Each structure stands twice: as structure tokens, then as C-alpha cells.
Amino acid sequence: MSNKGLQTRLVAAGKAPRYEGGSAVNPSIVRASTVVFQNTAQQREMRERRGHDRLFTYGARGTPTAFALEDAVSELEGAYRTRLLPTGLAAIAMTLLSYLRPGDHVLISDSAYQPVRQLAHQFLEPYGIAFSFFAADGSDVEAKWRPNTQLLYVESPGSLVYEMCDLPALAEIAHARGAWVAADNTWGSGCQYRPLALGADISVMAATKYLSGHSDVMMGTVATTRDAWEPLAQRCDAFGMTVSPDDAWLVLRGIRTLIPRLAMHERHALKVAQWLASQRGVTTLFCPALTSHPGHDLWQRDCQGTNGLISFELTPGTSQATVDRFIDSLELFGIGASWGGHESLVTQAHMTQARSVTDWSQRGPVVRLHIGLEDPNDLIDDLARALERAGM
């Protein structure tokens, strides 16, 4: 036993336990702020290399737990490397910050996640970065292109009503003009849609949703090609962007079951969608896997399945009170804005606020469902009762 004082021994004890046996299935959670080095030469070398190499040098630059998740997301996305951010919106913001400068112009899809509009008005505009929204199908991109357009930002399938765009064609347009292409891939989760393989340079996901899969973690990811990596890495390091290792471990655990969970969400959602199609109060169903969906052909070409998201439009003129009564009558659907967990959710989509290129003012109310892992027959019964109670 050491002859040093008890307090000194308690500070040093247990840092390198000795044991024999096998290894755990999953990587350990490594929590760290300070990282210590063997000697000054190693510390100096690590600091010189950390601008380009992924090294464990300080907690703000990630720990081995975060590195493990980065590798898993890179594998999922077919990316060169990945960075982790505190939320999906933070991942979007860091993407815009990394590839745009004052005086630049960015084209943003009309189908983008609605908070991106607030980000554009509250951040891009005051800092001298111009933006325009283009039609969700990409049909007006060339007409809206400017000499200073540096980034094309797409979301396909789109938020809320799942519009499809021809990403390879749009990437060709952008790259011919020397611009980057970024895609929000939260819907596709890396395995149902792969923007980097379709020509994008940057792929953003909210790991909060299907990657985590349990509605208990906030996180975003940005994965890039080799050519697009440096601007993102430099900005993330400059702003000290990192995530909790505990959260990284939870998302890594969720990824292990991502594919079978998505398959179950898909089966359940398609069964519910088929039932909704026969309901008299439903005028339009939104799901790219349905042959009636406007972007179905692109979905067949570019996607490998669908997920638990379906939306539907009610008869134009349906009152807000009727919509509220329908939603409030549901018993198995939580009322919430997110999705991607094991549970079913419902929320109203306010399309006149979420779109500016497409005119939704004469359309009926839109309700979005996330179909979870519950028995779909129970969900259908619940929807039927709610429609009846709402008088639809």
C-alpha cells in the first residue's frame, strides 16, 4: 500500500483497473473534460495534429464515445467523416455557418424544416447572407440562381407533406456553378435515403428522431464528403461544438436496431394509410410510398422504403374546432411535434406558415401522424373513433 496520504490515494485510485476476461459488446461511456498526456512531447504533437486528425485531446473536441457514434453515422451515410451537434437545428445552423459568408446567397427548399425559416430571418439576414426559397420539387432552381449563390439546401422528402425533388439533377446544376449542396436527411435516416450517394456534399440529420428511436435524446449530425469536410470541421472546433457522451452512447445504442424498427414503422404506417384513404373526410394522403403521391416515381428511384410518417388533408373548410376535436379525441396518439420514437404522435401542420412558394391558402387543414410500434389495428380503431367524434 502506498505511503501517500489517503486523500492523494483517493484522487488517483481506480483510474486504470486491472482485470482479466472478455470485452463488452458496446463501447464504454467516456466522460471527460480534461485529457492528460504522457509527456510534453505527446501533448505538443497532439495539439499540432488535432486540426486535421480526430484525436482525444480535450472534451470539447469529443471523447471516444462520440467518436464511435461519428463512425457509425459515417457508415450509415456513406460519408468521409461526421460531426455531432447538440440538436438537429444546431446541425443545420452549423452547416449554414460553415459554408456561407456575408455577401453569399443560399437557395433553400420550400419544404425545409419550418424553423429553418426563422433561422434564415434571424441569423442569415442580419449577417448579410441573402436567401431565397425554391419550389420543393426543384423546378425553379435555375431561375432563382444568382451569381453569388454558394449553397443549395434541400430537404427530400420534404417536411410535413414529403415532397420529392430530383437531387442528382439539382446537384449537377449546383456543382456546375461551383456551389455546395446540403440535404436534410432526417426523414431518410441514412438507410432509406442517402443524399451523399445522390450527389450532395453535406447531409444533416436530427439524431433526435429515428437514430435515437426512444424520444429521450436531443442531437444532430452533419456528415460530409472528403472535399466538404474542412469548412465544417474548422467551424465546429472554433465554436466548441460537442455532445454529451451519455447522449452519444444512447444514440449509438439506438442505431443498432434502426433498420428493423423502420421496417415495423413502415408496415404499420402503410396499413393505416390504406385505411385513411377510404375515409370520407380525408381528401389527400401524403406519403411518398403511395402511388398517388406526386413524387412517387422519384421515391421509387432514390429511396429504400418509407417510415412511420403520414399526413392527410381534411376537406377544405373544415373548422379549427373540428380539427381540435379530432386530435383531442385520440387516445393512443400523443400530441407532440417530434417523431421517430416508438410511440404514435399527432400534430396539426400549419402549411400556410411552413410554405411560401406553394400556395396552401385554399387547401384544407393538414394533420401529421407518426405511426409507432403499437398494433396498427388498435391505431385504426382509435382514429375511427376520433373521426366519428369530430363528425367527419
N, C-alpha and C positions, 0 to 999 in steps of 0.2 A: 504494500500500500504506500502511496506517495506520502512524503512527509510535509507536503504543502498544506496550507490551511483549507478547512472544509469549504469555505466559500469559493476559493480558487478551484478546488476539485469539482464542485457542483457546476461551475461555469464550463469546465472542459469535458465533463463526463458525458458519455453516450453519443458522441459525435461520430464515431466510427465503430459501431457494434460488430463484434466478431461472432460468426455463426457458420454452421455447415448446413447444407441442404440444397433444395432447388431454388427456383426463382418464381416470382409472382407472375400471373398471367398478364396483368396490366401494369404499366409503369407506375412508379411511386409518385405521390404528390410532393413536389419540391417547392417549398415556400422559402423565399429569400429576398432580402433587400441587399445586404452586404454580401459580397463574394470575396473570399480571401485566396491569396496566391502563395505558391511555394517559396518564391523569392522575388526580388525586384525585377530581375530579368524577365521572368514569366509575365509579371504584371505589365511591364513595358511592351512586351511582344503582343499580348492580348489587346492592349489599347490601340496599338498600331494597326492590328488586323481587323478590329471589330467594325470598322466602317464598311467592310465588304463581306467578311465571313460571319457566320452565325456562331457566336461564342458566348459562353456563360461567364459574363464579366460584371453584371450588375442587374438587380431585379427588374429595373425599368426597361431593360432590353430583353426580358424574357427569361424563363427558367427551363430546365429540361422537360417539365410537364407541358409548358406551352409549345416547346419545340416539337414534342411528339404530336400534338394536335396540328401544328402547322404542316408537318409531314403528311398526316392523314388527309387534310384538306387539299394539299397539293396533289396527292394521289387521286383524290375524288375529282378534282377539277382538270387534271392533266396540265398542271401549272409548273413553272420553274420554281417559284417559291411563294410563300403565303405570309401575310402579317395578320395578327389578331387585334381587334379593336373592342372597346367596351360595349358597343351596341351596333346594330345594323345601320342606324342613321349615322353614327360616328364613322363607320366604314365608308359610307357614301361621301360624307363631308371630307374625309381624309383623301379620298380619290380625287375629288374636285380640287382640293388644295394642292395636291401633288402634281397635277398635270395642267393647271391653269395659272396664268399670271394676269395682273392688271393689263387691260388692253386686249385680252383674248376674248373669244366668243365660243360658247358651248351650245350645241343643239341637244335638247332634252326631249325624250319621248313624252307625248301627251299621256301615255299610260303609266308613267313613273309613279312610284310610291308617293302618296299625296304630300307627306312632309318635305319632299324634295322641293316642292314649290315654295314653301316657307323658307327653306334654306337658300334658294336662289334669290328671293327678295330681300332676306335679312342679312345674308353674307355676301353673295356674289355681287349684287348690285352696288352696295356701299363701297366695295373694294375695287370698283372699276372693271368688273368682269361681266360682259354682256351675255345674255342668254335668250334663246327662243325655244318655243315648244313646237315640235313637228308632229304630224299625224301618226297615230300609233302603228299604222301599217307601213310607215316609212315612205309613203307615196310622194311627199313634198320635200324630202330632204335636199335634193339638188336645188330646188327653187329657193330654199331658205339658207343655203350655204353662203357664207361670207368669206372674204379673203383672210380674215383673222380667226376663222373657226379652227380651233385646236383640238376639240374633243366632241365626239358623238356619243351621247349617253342613251342607252336603250334599256327597255325592260320588256322581255318577251319570254313567255306570255305576260301580258300586262297585269298590273294591279287591278283587282276588283272584278273586271269583266274579261280578262285573259286574251286581249288582242294579240295576234301574232304578226311579226314582221320578218322579212327575208334578211336575216342577219348576214349571211355571206355576201349578198349583194350590197348591203349598206356598208359592210367592212371594206369592200372593194372600192366603193365611192370615197370613203374617208381616207383610206391608205393612199389612193392615187393623188390625194391632195395634201398628204403629209400629216394627217391628223390621227390621234389616238381613238380607239373605240373601247368604251367601257360598257359592261352589261350587268344589270341587277339580275342575279341568278337565284334569288331566294325561292321562287316557285319551283325551279328545276332541281334545286338541292345538289347539283353536281352529278347526279346519276340519271336524271330524266331529261336534262338539257345541259349541254356543255358548250358554253359560249366561246371558250378559247379554241376549241376544235373547229368552230364555225367561223373563225376569223377575228374575234375580239382580242384585244390586248390585255384587258383587265376584267376580272369577274368578281363581283361583290355579292356576298350572301349575308343574310341575317341568320347566324347560327342559333339565335334565339328560338327559331322555329323548328323545322324538321330535323336538323342536325342534332340539336339537344333532345327534342322529342317529348319533353316532360313538363313544359311550361314553368320551369323554375330557374332558368339561366338567361341572362342578357349577354349577347356577344355578336360581333360582326367579323367577317373575314374578307380580306382582299387578296386574290390570287392573280398572278401576272405571268406573262411570257418572260423570257430572259431579257429581251430588249426593253421591256417596260418596267423592269424591276427597280432600277436605281432611283428614279424620282420618288417612288413610293417609300423605299427603304430610308432614304435621306429625310423625308418629311416625318415619318413615324419616329425616327430616332431624335430628330430635333424637337418634337413635341412630347417626347417621353411616353409614347403610346404603348400600353401593355394591358394585360388582363390578369385577373386573379388566377393563380394556379389551380385553386379548387374548382373554379368555373371551367377552366380548360379541361380538367380531368372529367368533369361531368359531361361536357360536350363530346369528348373522346369516347366515353362510355356509350353515349347515345348513337354515335356514328356506327358502332358495331352492329346495331340492329336496324340501321336506316333502311336498307333495301326491303327486308320482309315487312317492316312497318308500312312503308309506302305502298307495297303491293296490297296490303289489307285495307289501307285508306282508299286506294283506287277502287277495289272491288265494292266496298261499301258505298262510296260516292256515286259510282255508276248505277248501282241499284236504286239509290234514292233519286238520282236524276231521271231515270226511266219512269219512276212513279210520278215525279213532279210534272213531267211532260204531258201527262194526261189530266192535269188539274185545270179546271176552267178559269181559275183566277190567275193562272201563270201564262203570260204572253210570250216570253222569251227565256230560254235557258242559256246560260253562259258556261261552257266547259269545252276546251279545245278538242277533247277526245270524242265529242259528239259530231256526227256528220253534218248536223245543221249549223255548226259553229262556223263563222266566216273564215277563220284561219285554219280550218281542219286539215287542209292539204299540207300546209307548212308544218303543222304539228306532226302529221304522219311522217314527213320527211326528216324533221330535225329532232324530234323528241322520242324518248323511250318509255312512254307511259304517262299517266297523269297522277294526281294526288287526291287529297280529300276536299279540295276547294270546288264548290259550285255556287253560282249566283243565279238569281232569277228575277225577271222583271214582272211586276204586277200590272194589271190593267191601268192604262193612263187614266188619271182622275181619281184613283184610289186615295182616300184621305189619309192624312198622317195619323189620325186617331185609329184607323183601321190597321195600319201598319204596326202601330204600337200595341194594339190589342193582340194581333197575331204573334208578335215577338214575345210579349209578356205571358202569353198562354202556353208557350213551350216549357216543358218540364225537364227534358233531357239535354237541352242546349243551353249552355251558359251564355250570358250576354256579355260579349267581350270582343275587343278589336283585333286581337292577335290570332294566331293559328299555328298549327304544326305540332301541338301536343297530342296526347292520347284521347283527349276529350272533344266532344262536339261543341261547336260555338255558333252563335248567330249575331249579326250586326247589320244595321242598315247602311248601305253605301250611298253617300250623297254625291251623285255623279256630276251634278252641275258645279260642285266645288272641286271635284277631282279631275275634271277635264276642261280644257279651254279651247282646243282646236275642234273637237267634235261637239256639236250642239245636242245636249240632253234635255233641254228645257221642255220639250213636248213629249218626252218619254214618261213611262210610269215609274213608280218607286222601285228601287233595286235592293234586294236583300241578299246578303252573302252568308253562306253556310260553310262551316268547316266540319266535314263528316269525320267523326272519330272512330274509335275501335269498338264502340258499343255494337250490339246486334242491330243491323240495319232495319230489320222488321220492326223493332221497337222504335227506332227513329222515325220510320214512316208512319207508324201509328200516332206518334207524338205530333208530327207535322199535320196529319189529317185532323186531329182534334183541334189543333190551333187554328187551322184554316176554317173549320166549322164555327168555332167560337168567334172568329173575326168576321163571319158572314161572307166568306169568299168560296 
